[in-house]
Amino acid sequence: ELLENDHPLFTANLAELEKAAGSDGVDTRLVADITQRAHEVMRFLGLDPADTTGVELYNTLKNSIRSNKNILLLSQQEYVLLNLGDGPISFNLQDVIENAHHQLPYDQRQTGHGKRHLRLEIVRRYADHDRTHNELVHKLAHEVGLKLPEDASYPVVKPELTHRPSLLAIGDIFTDIFIRLSDEYARVDVDPDGSKRLSMPFGSKPPYDGADSVYAVGPSPNAAVSSARLGLDTRLMAWLGDDETGKKSLEYLKNEGIDTALVKMQANTPSSTYYVLRLGADRTILVKNEEFDYAWQEPVEEPDWVYLSLLSDKSWQLHEDLLAYLAKRPHIKLAFQPGTFHFRWGTEKLAEVYKRSYITVMNREEAAEVTGKSTESVRELAQALHDLGPEIVVITDGPDGAYASQAGKLVKMPNYPDPVPPLERTGAGDAFASTIVAALAVGETLETALRWAPVNSMSVVQKIGAQAGLLRPYQIRHYLDSAPDDYAAEVM
């Protein structure tokens, strides 16, 4: 009904897709997701989902784009349409803008952008399912018009009615291969010094419980996806090989609405791949960073924020070029989430990066390593980081929550309670850091940003990989509405 697709095989092919997915209810969850999101937007705009006509909804959506916050909200509703009895109404921002700009009457309303994204979303959800085969999904989708040739090159029009905060994330990108180890053959041993080791029988062939491939991850790509879902105009500067993995990663990023003009595919080079050995909710990661030509690329449009994180040790010249770029543009805010090689380079070498940073985010142990201070006093750690340059300092502390410091004020934020035990913890820190930055970028206070961030971290650890659980604003608001009374920042 939403796609107004009357192909005679539509129902049959959708049933085949469900069968291929093990009757997992992919279609039902998508319809529920669309309905929930539509009703969230309606309530946000002051409409009662149980007592609103199609004409009322259509006119309210057209009028809503006069507000900056409404535009950010609608920018997250790419595939949301609602049928109130006389055909679908699109919540897609591009449709709403066109309807408003041309003052189209209700019976001539545009829904093409929303339908295009809904087609893509149906295909994506089935193609990403663990049990389906991409070839079958795309064949069945093509037969009934769910995959149209024009969708592949469909232009994405950015709204010009208002300024949408922009962020450029810079960092390495890789693919995570998650291997679920069997607890019958793998265990964790503890050394005399308290360190832990993953142990399996040497020289044998122990079975494993399953494997999952997750494309386009890494602290900066994770931040890019997080920011895009939270409403920012997001770009990514990263490096890929020209292999099939690189192509899949690039396609995935584009589908997330990220500008990939600064993602470079290097010829005759494999993309970086990490192997994540999972045992329960914990993991050991086998890493290998391929060598890329880390050449600085000046963005065509200046971003409001730059988000710098994990980069190879071959990337020092890029850091110097970035600092030179920022020196001429003091209005751009730099968010710095140091990666492995940043810590290896040391504080002295990175002095100018810290000095230029508006905000830095790291854990308690890393803060001690950077500052040379004891881990005992978070206040001393925060002040020592401020002394390096950042205006805002965020220090995460695992199960004990996180701390944020600005203008002499130190606050502590607890973790958001897990609804069920974590499934897998990869990317929780990236979700936290990027959500803080994204919230600040859209104009929220530091205290509000601190409330958002643990919610996104909680959601990420409930799914496999660093990005599947990343939330949109209306989803974060849903969790905040049901947060326990003690989920609040405490001034230290």
C-alpha positions as CSV (number, residue, x, y, z in Angstrom):
1,E,0.0,0.0,0.0
2,L,2.8,2.5,0.8
3,L,4.6,1.7,-2.4
4,E,1.3,1.5,-4.4
5,N,2.9,-1.5,-6.0
6,D,0.2,-3.7,-7.7
7,H,2.6,-6.2,-9.4
8,P,0.9,-9.6,-9.3
9,L,4.0,-11.3,-7.9
10,F,4.7,-8.7,-5.1
11,T,3.1,-10.7,-2.3
12,A,4.5,-14.0,-3.5
13,N,8.0,-12.6,-3.8
14,L,7.9,-10.9,-0.4
15,A,6.8,-14.3,1.0
16,E,9.8,-15.9,-0.6
17,L,12.1,-13.3,0.9
18,E,10.6,-14.0,4.3
19,K,11.1,-17.7,3.8
20,A,14.7,-17.1,2.8
21,A,15.2,-15.1,6.0
22,G,13.8,-18.1,8.1
23,S,10.4,-16.4,8.6
24,D,12.1,-13.9,10.8
25,G,9.4,-11.2,10.4
26,V,11.6,-8.7,8.6
27,D,8.6,-7.3,6.8
28,T,6.6,-7.0,10.0
29,R,9.4,-5.2,11.8
30,L,9.8,-2.8,9.0
31,V,6.1,-1.9,9.0
32,A,6.2,-1.5,12.8
33,D,9.3,0.7,12.5
34,I,7.7,2.9,9.8
35,T,4.4,3.3,11.9
36,Q,6.3,4.1,15.1
37,R,8.5,6.7,13.4
38,A,5.5,8.3,11.7
39,H,3.6,8.5,14.9
40,E,6.6,9.9,16.7
41,V,6.9,12.7,14.2
42,M,3.2,13.4,14.4
43,R,3.2,13.7,18.1
44,F,6.3,15.9,17.9
45,L,4.4,18.2,15.5
46,G,1.4,18.3,17.9
47,L,-0.8,15.8,16.0
48,D,-2.8,12.9,17.5
49,P,-2.1,9.8,15.4
50,A,-5.5,8.4,16.4
51,D,-7.4,11.5,15.3
52,T,-5.7,13.1,12.3
53,T,-6.8,13.2,8.7
54,G,-4.6,12.9,5.7
55,V,-5.1,16.5,4.7
56,E,-4.2,17.7,8.2
57,L,-1.0,15.6,8.3
58,Y,0.0,16.8,4.8
59,N,-0.5,20.5,5.5
60,T,1.3,20.2,8.9
61,L,4.3,18.5,7.3
62,K,4.5,21.3,4.6
63,N,4.4,24.0,7.3
64,S,6.9,22.1,9.5
65,I,10.0,22.9,7.4
66,R,9.9,26.5,8.6
67,S,11.6,25.2,11.8
68,N,15.3,24.1,11.9
69,K,14.5,21.3,14.4
70,N,11.7,20.0,12.3
71,I,14.0,19.8,9.3
72,L,16.6,17.8,11.3
73,L,13.8,15.5,12.5
74,L,12.4,14.9,9.0
75,S,15.9,14.4,7.6
76,Q,15.9,11.1,9.5
77,Q,12.6,9.8,8.0
78,E,13.9,8.8,4.5
79,Y,11.6,5.8,4.0
80,V,8.7,6.8,6.2
81,L,5.2,7.0,4.6
82,L,1.8,6.7,6.2
83,N,-1.5,5.8,4.6
84,L,-4.5,7.4,6.4
85,G,-7.0,5.9,4.0
86,D,-6.6,7.7,0.8
87,G,-3.0,6.9,-0.3
88,P,0.4,7.3,1.2
89,I,1.8,10.6,2.6
90,S,5.6,10.9,2.6
91,F,7.6,12.1,5.6
92,N,10.7,12.2,3.5
93,L,12.3,15.6,3.7
94,Q,12.8,16.0,0.0
95,D,9.2,15.1,-0.7
96,V,8.0,17.6,2.0
97,I,10.2,20.4,0.6
98,E,9.0,19.8,-3.0
99,N,5.3,19.7,-1.8
100,A,5.8,23.0,0.2
101,H,7.9,24.8,-2.4
102,H,5.5,24.1,-5.3
103,Q,2.4,24.5,-3.0
104,L,1.0,21.2,-4.3
105,P,-2.6,20.4,-3.3
106,Y,-3.2,17.2,-1.4
107,D,-4.3,15.2,-4.4
108,Q,-1.1,16.1,-6.3
109,R,1.3,15.4,-3.4
110,Q,4.8,14.0,-4.2
111,T,5.9,10.7,-2.6
112,G,8.6,9.6,-5.0
113,H,11.6,10.1,-2.7
114,G,10.0,8.3,0.2
115,K,9.0,5.4,-2.0
116,R,12.5,5.2,-3.5
117,H,14.1,5.0,0.0
118,L,11.5,2.4,1.1
119,R,12.3,0.2,-1.8
120,L,16.0,0.4,-0.9
121,E,15.3,-0.2,2.8
122,I,13.3,-3.4,2.0
123,V,16.1,-4.7,-0.2
124,R,18.7,-3.7,2.4
125,R,17.0,-5.4,5.3
126,Y,16.7,-8.7,3.5
127,A,20.1,-8.5,2.0
128,D,21.7,-7.9,5.4
129,H,19.9,-10.8,7.0
130,D,22.2,-13.5,8.2
131,R,20.3,-16.3,6.4
132,T,19.6,-14.8,3.0
133,H,21.8,-14.8,-0.1
134,N,22.2,-11.4,-1.9
135,E,21.7,-12.9,-5.3
136,L,18.3,-14.3,-4.4
137,V,17.2,-11.1,-2.7
138,H,18.1,-8.9,-5.6
139,K,16.5,-11.3,-8.1
140,L,13.2,-11.4,-6.3
141,A,13.3,-7.6,-5.7
142,H,14.0,-6.9,-9.3
143,E,11.1,-9.0,-10.5
144,V,8.5,-6.9,-8.7
145,G,10.0,-3.4,-9.0
146,L,11.6,-3.2,-5.6
147,K,15.0,-2.6,-7.4
148,L,14.8,-0.1,-10.2
149,P,17.7,0.9,-12.4
150,E,17.2,4.6,-11.7
151,D,17.5,4.0,-7.9
152,A,21.2,3.3,-8.3
153,S,22.0,6.8,-9.6
154,Y,19.2,8.6,-7.8
155,P,20.4,12.2,-6.9
156,V,20.3,13.1,-3.2
157,V,19.2,16.7,-2.9
158,K,20.3,18.5,0.3
159,P,17.9,21.1,1.7
160,E,18.9,24.7,1.2
161,L,16.2,26.1,3.4
162,T,18.4,26.1,6.5
163,H,21.9,25.4,7.8
164,R,22.3,21.8,8.8
165,P,25.4,21.2,11.0
166,S,28.1,19.5,9.1
167,L,30.8,17.1,10.3
168,L,33.9,15.7,8.6
169,A,35.1,12.5,10.1
170,I,38.7,11.5,9.4
171,G,40.2,8.1,10.1
172,D,40.9,4.5,9.1
173,I,38.2,2.2,7.9
174,F,38.1,-1.5,8.0
175,T,35.9,-4.6,7.9
176,D,35.2,-6.6,11.0
177,I,34.9,-10.4,10.7
178,F,33.2,-11.6,13.9
179,I,34.0,-15.2,14.7
180,R,31.9,-16.6,17.5
181,L,34.0,-19.1,19.4
182,S,32.6,-22.1,21.2
183,D,33.0,-22.1,25.0
184,E,33.6,-25.8,24.7
185,Y,36.9,-25.2,23.0
186,A,38.0,-21.7,24.0
187,R,38.5,-20.2,27.4
188,V,40.1,-17.2,29.2
189,D,43.2,-17.9,31.3
190,V,44.5,-15.4,33.9
191,D,48.3,-14.9,34.2
192,P,50.0,-14.4,37.6
193,D,50.0,-10.6,37.0
194,G,46.3,-10.6,36.5
195,S,46.3,-10.2,32.7
196,K,44.0,-12.4,30.7
197,R,44.6,-14.6,27.7
198,L,42.3,-16.2,25.2
199,S,43.2,-19.9,25.0
200,M,42.4,-22.6,22.5
201,P,44.0,-26.0,21.9
202,F,47.1,-25.5,19.8
203,G,47.5,-27.5,16.5
204,S,43.8,-28.6,16.5
205,K,40.7,-27.7,14.5
206,P,38.2,-26.4,17.0
207,P,34.8,-25.6,15.6
208,Y,33.3,-22.2,15.9
209,D,29.6,-21.2,16.4
210,G,29.3,-18.7,13.5
211,A,30.7,-15.7,11.7
212,D,29.4,-12.2,10.7
213,S,31.0,-9.6,8.4
214,V,30.5,-6.0,9.2
215,Y,31.7,-3.4,6.6
216,A,32.9,0.2,6.9
217,V,33.8,0.3,10.6
218,G,36.4,2.0,12.7
219,P,36.2,4.9,15.2
220,S,35.8,7.6,12.5
221,P,33.4,5.6,10.2
222,N,31.4,4.7,13.3
223,A,31.3,8.4,14.2
224,A,30.2,9.3,10.7
225,V,27.3,6.8,10.7
226,S,26.4,7.9,14.3
227,S,26.4,11.6,13.3
228,A,24.4,11.0,10.1
229,R,21.7,9.1,12.0
230,L,21.6,12.0,14.5
231,G,20.9,14.6,11.9
232,L,24.3,16.0,10.8
233,D,25.4,16.6,7.2
234,T,28.2,14.1,7.4
235,R,31.3,13.4,5.3
236,L,34.1,10.9,5.7
237,M,37.7,11.1,4.7
238,A,39.1,7.5,4.7
239,W,41.1,5.0,2.6
240,L,40.0,1.7,1.1
241,G,41.4,-0.9,-1.2
242,D,39.9,-1.4,-4.7
243,D,38.7,-4.9,-3.8
244,E,35.2,-6.2,-3.3
245,T,35.3,-5.4,0.4
246,G,36.1,-1.8,-0.4
247,K,33.2,-1.5,-2.9
248,K,30.8,-3.0,-0.4
249,S,32.0,-0.6,2.3
250,L,31.6,2.4,0.0
251,E,28.1,1.3,-1.0
252,Y,27.1,0.9,2.6
253,L,28.3,4.4,3.6
254,K,26.4,5.9,0.7
255,N,23.2,4.1,1.9
256,E,23.7,5.7,5.3
257,G,23.6,9.1,3.7
258,I,27.3,9.9,4.1
259,D,29.1,12.0,1.6
260,T,32.0,9.7,0.4
261,A,33.7,12.1,-2.0
262,L,36.8,12.1,0.2
263,V,36.9,8.3,0.6
264,K,39.7,7.1,-1.6
265,M,40.0,3.7,-3.1
266,Q,43.7,2.8,-3.7
267,A,44.5,0.6,-6.6
268,N,46.1,-2.8,-6.2
269,T,45.6,-2.6,-2.4
270,P,43.4,-4.8,-0.2
271,S,41.1,-3.1,2.3
272,S,42.0,-3.4,6.0
273,T,40.3,-6.4,7.7
274,Y,40.1,-7.1,11.4
275,Y,39.2,-10.5,12.9
276,V,37.1,-10.3,16.0
277,L,37.2,-13.4,18.2
278,R,34.1,-13.4,20.3
279,L,33.7,-15.4,23.5
280,G,30.5,-14.3,25.2
281,A,30.2,-10.5,25.2
282,D,34.0,-10.0,25.2
283,R,36.4,-10.1,22.3
284,T,40.0,-10.2,21.2
285,I,40.7,-8.4,17.9
286,L,43.3,-9.5,15.4
287,V,44.3,-6.3,13.5
288,K,46.2,-5.6,10.3
289,N,46.3,-2.1,8.8
290,E,47.1,-2.0,5.1
291,E,49.3,0.8,3.9
292,F,47.6,3.7,2.2
293,D,48.7,7.0,0.8
294,Y,47.4,9.3,3.5
295,A,47.2,12.5,1.4
296,W,45.2,15.4,2.8
297,Q,42.2,16.4,0.7
298,E,40.6,19.8,1.2
299,P,36.8,19.6,1.5
300,V,34.9,21.5,-1.2
301,E,32.6,22.8,1.6
302,E,34.0,23.8,5.0
303,P,32.6,21.6,7.8
304,D,31.4,23.0,11.1
305,W,33.2,20.2,12.9
306,V,36.1,17.9,12.2
307,Y,36.2,14.5,14.0
308,L,39.7,13.0,14.2
309,S,40.3,9.5,15.4
310,L,42.3,6.3,14.6
311,L,44.8,6.6,11.8
312,S,47.8,4.5,10.8
313,D,51.3,5.5,12.0
314,K,52.0,6.4,8.3
315,S,49.6,9.4,8.5
316,W,51.7,12.0,10.3
317,Q,51.9,14.4,7.3
318,L,48.1,14.3,7.0
319,H,47.9,15.5,10.7
320,E,50.2,18.5,9.9
321,D,48.2,19.3,6.8
322,L,45.0,19.2,8.8
323,L,46.4,21.5,11.4
324,A,47.4,23.9,8.7
325,Y,43.9,23.8,7.3
326,L,42.3,24.4,10.7
327,A,44.8,27.3,11.5
328,K,43.2,29.3,8.7
329,R,39.7,28.4,9.9
330,P,39.4,29.0,13.6
331,H,35.6,28.7,13.5
332,I,35.8,25.0,12.8
333,K,35.6,22.9,16.0
334,L,38.0,19.9,16.3
335,A,36.8,16.8,18.2
336,F,39.7,14.5,19.0
337,Q,39.2,10.8,20.0
338,P,42.7,9.5,20.0
339,G,43.5,6.1,18.5
340,T,46.2,3.5,19.0
341,F,48.9,5.3,17.1
342,H,48.1,8.7,18.7
343,F,48.9,7.2,22.1
344,R,52.1,5.6,20.7
345,W,53.2,8.9,19.2
346,G,52.9,10.5,22.6
347,T,51.6,13.8,24.0
348,E,54.5,15.9,23.0
349,K,54.3,15.0,19.3
350,L,50.5,15.7,19.4
351,A,50.8,18.9,21.4
352,E,49.4,21.0,18.5
353,V,46.5,18.6,18.0
354,Y,45.4,18.8,21.6
355,K,45.9,22.6,21.6
356,R,43.6,23.0,18.6
357,S,40.9,20.5,19.9
358,Y,37.6,21.9,21.2
359,I,36.8,18.5,22.8
360,T,38.7,15.3,23.5
361,V,37.3,12.0,24.6
362,M,39.2,9.1,26.0
363,N,39.0,6.5,28.9
364,R,40.5,6.9,32.3
365,E,43.6,4.9,31.7
366,E,44.3,6.7,28.4
367,A,43.9,10.0,30.2
368,A,46.5,8.9,32.7
369,E,48.8,7.9,29.9
370,V,48.4,11.2,28.0
371,T,48.8,13.4,31.1
372,G,51.2,11.4,33.3
373,K,48.8,11.8,36.2
374,S,47.4,9.1,38.5
375,T,44.2,7.4,37.6
376,E,42.9,8.0,41.2
377,S,41.7,11.6,40.7
378,V,39.4,12.2,37.7
379,R,39.5,16.0,38.5
380,E,43.3,16.1,38.2
381,L,43.1,14.1,35.0
382,A,40.5,16.4,33.5
383,Q,42.4,19.5,34.5
384,A,45.6,18.1,33.0
385,L,43.8,17.5,29.7
386,H,42.4,21.0,29.8
387,D,45.9,22.3,30.2
388,L,46.8,20.7,26.9
389,G,44.2,22.8,25.2
390,P,40.6,21.3,24.9
391,E,37.7,23.3,26.2
392,I,35.7,20.2,26.9
393,V,37.1,17.0,28.3
394,V,35.2,13.7,28.5
395,I,36.7,10.8,30.4
396,T,34.9,7.4,30.2
397,D,35.2,5.0,33.1
398,G,33.7,1.7,32.0
399,P,31.0,0.4,34.3
400,D,31.3,3.5,36.5
401,G,30.0,5.8,33.7
402,A,31.7,8.9,32.4
403,Y,32.9,12.3,33.4
404,A,32.8,15.6,31.5
405,S,34.5,18.9,32.4
406,Q,34.0,22.4,31.0
407,A,34.7,25.8,32.5
408,G,35.7,24.4,35.9
409,K,32.6,22.3,36.2
410,L,33.0,18.5,36.5
411,V,30.0,16.2,36.2
412,K,29.5,12.5,36.3
413,M,27.0,10.6,34.2
414,P,26.0,7.0,35.0
415,N,25.6,4.4,32.2
416,Y,22.2,3.8,30.9
417,P,21.0,0.4,32.2
418,D,21.2,-2.5,29.8
419,P,17.7,-4.0,29.1
420,V,19.3,-7.4,28.7
421,P,23.0,-8.5,29.1
422,P,25.2,-7.1,26.3
423,L,25.6,-9.2,23.2
424,E,28.9,-7.7,22.0
425,R,30.8,-4.6,23.1
426,T,32.7,-3.5,20.0
427,G,32.0,0.2,19.2
428,A,30.5,1.2,22.6
429,G,33.2,3.8,23.2
430,D,32.9,5.2,19.6
431,A,29.1,5.5,20.0
432,F,29.6,7.4,23.2
433,A,32.2,9.8,21.9
434,S,30.4,10.5,18.6
435,T,27.0,11.0,20.2
436,I,28.5,13.7,22.6
437,V,29.9,15.5,19.6
438,A,26.8,15.1,17.4
439,A,24.6,16.4,20.2
440,L,26.8,19.5,20.7
441,A,26.9,20.1,17.0
442,V,23.1,20.3,16.7
443,G,23.0,22.8,19.6
444,E,22.4,20.7,22.6
445,T,24.0,21.5,26.0
446,L,26.8,19.3,27.4
447,E,24.5,18.0,30.0
448,T,22.0,16.9,27.4
449,A,24.8,15.4,25.3
450,L,25.9,13.4,28.3
451,R,22.3,12.0,28.6
452,W,22.2,11.0,25.0
453,A,25.6,9.3,24.8
454,P,25.1,6.3,27.2
455,V,21.8,5.5,25.5
456,N,23.6,5.0,22.2
457,S,26.3,3.0,23.8
458,M,23.8,0.8,25.5
459,S,22.0,0.2,22.2
460,V,25.2,-0.7,20.3
461,V,26.2,-3.5,22.7
462,Q,22.9,-5.1,22.2
463,K,23.8,-6.0,18.5
464,I,26.7,-7.4,16.6
465,G,29.1,-4.8,15.3
466,A,29.8,-1.1,16.1
467,Q,26.9,0.4,14.0
468,A,23.9,-1.8,13.9
469,G,22.6,-0.4,17.2
470,L,23.3,3.3,16.5
471,L,20.1,5.2,17.1
472,R,18.2,8.2,15.7
473,P,17.0,11.1,17.8
474,Y,13.4,9.9,18.2
475,Q,14.7,6.5,19.5
476,I,17.1,8.2,22.0
477,R,14.1,10.3,23.2
478,H,12.1,7.1,23.7
479,Y,14.8,5.6,26.0
480,L,15.1,8.9,27.9
481,D,11.4,9.0,28.5
482,S,11.6,5.7,30.2
483,A,14.9,6.2,32.0
484,P,15.1,5.5,35.7
485,D,15.0,8.4,38.1
486,D,18.7,8.1,39.0
487,Y,19.7,8.5,35.4
488,A,21.0,12.0,35.8
489,A,24.3,13.9,35.8
490,E,25.9,14.6,39.2
491,V,28.0,17.6,39.8
492,M,31.3,16.6,41.4
